Amino acid sequence: MTIDTIDMASPEELAPILLVCLQRLGQHGRDGALALARLVADDDGDFDEAADWIAEIAAGALID
């Protein structure tokens, strides 16, 4: 997958990439969080939605 194909990617295609990216940002700690924060706009509803779901996953509350 390339950046150009992300808009057409399915959840099954995106999820493994997001997981690896989040893990790598986590390895960078605060610097990784700050790099992401610089990209996110205050009114980005899509990001807020995704962050809520990720928080549920991190809490172990999202069960298939």
C-alpha positions as CSV (number, residue, x, y, z in Angstrom):
1,M,0.0,0.0,0.0
2,T,1.1,3.5,-0.7
3,I,0.0,6.9,0.6
4,D,-1.9,7.4,-2.6
5,T,-4.1,4.3,-2.0
6,I,-5.0,5.0,1.7
7,D,-8.3,6.7,0.7
8,M,-9.5,3.4,-0.9
9,A,-8.1,1.0,1.7
10,S,-10.4,-1.2,3.7
11,P,-10.2,-1.4,7.5
12,E,-8.5,-4.8,7.2
13,E,-5.8,-3.2,5.1
14,L,-5.3,-0.1,7.3
15,A,-5.4,-1.7,10.7
16,P,-2.0,-3.5,10.6
17,I,-0.3,-0.4,9.3
18,L,-1.9,1.8,12.0
19,L,-0.8,-0.7,14.6
20,V,2.8,-0.7,13.5
21,C,2.8,3.1,13.3
22,L,1.3,3.6,16.7
23,Q,3.8,1.1,18.2
24,R,6.7,2.9,16.6
25,L,5.4,6.3,17.8
26,G,5.0,4.8,21.3
27,Q,8.7,3.8,21.2
28,H,9.5,7.4,20.6
29,G,7.4,8.3,23.7
30,R,6.6,12.0,24.2
31,D,8.5,13.0,21.0
32,G,6.3,10.6,19.0
33,A,3.1,12.0,20.6
34,L,4.2,15.6,19.9
35,A,5.0,14.8,16.3
36,L,1.4,13.4,15.9
37,A,-0.1,16.3,17.8
38,R,1.5,18.8,15.5
39,L,-0.5,17.3,12.6
40,V,-3.9,17.0,14.2
41,A,-6.2,20.0,14.0
42,D,-8.4,20.9,17.0
43,D,-11.6,20.4,15.0
44,D,-10.6,17.1,13.3
45,G,-13.7,15.0,14.0
46,D,-12.4,11.9,12.2
47,F,-9.3,11.9,14.4
48,D,-11.4,12.3,17.5
49,E,-13.6,9.4,16.5
50,A,-10.5,7.2,15.8
51,A,-8.9,8.3,19.1
52,D,-12.1,7.3,21.0
53,W,-12.0,3.8,19.5
54,I,-8.3,3.4,20.1
55,A,-8.9,4.4,23.8
56,E,-11.6,1.6,24.0
57,I,-9.2,-0.9,22.5
58,A,-6.4,0.2,24.9
59,A,-8.8,-0.3,27.8
60,G,-9.8,-3.7,26.6
61,A,-13.4,-2.6,26.2
62,L,-13.8,-3.3,22.5
63,I,-14.8,-6.9,21.9
64,D,-15.6,-8.4,18.5
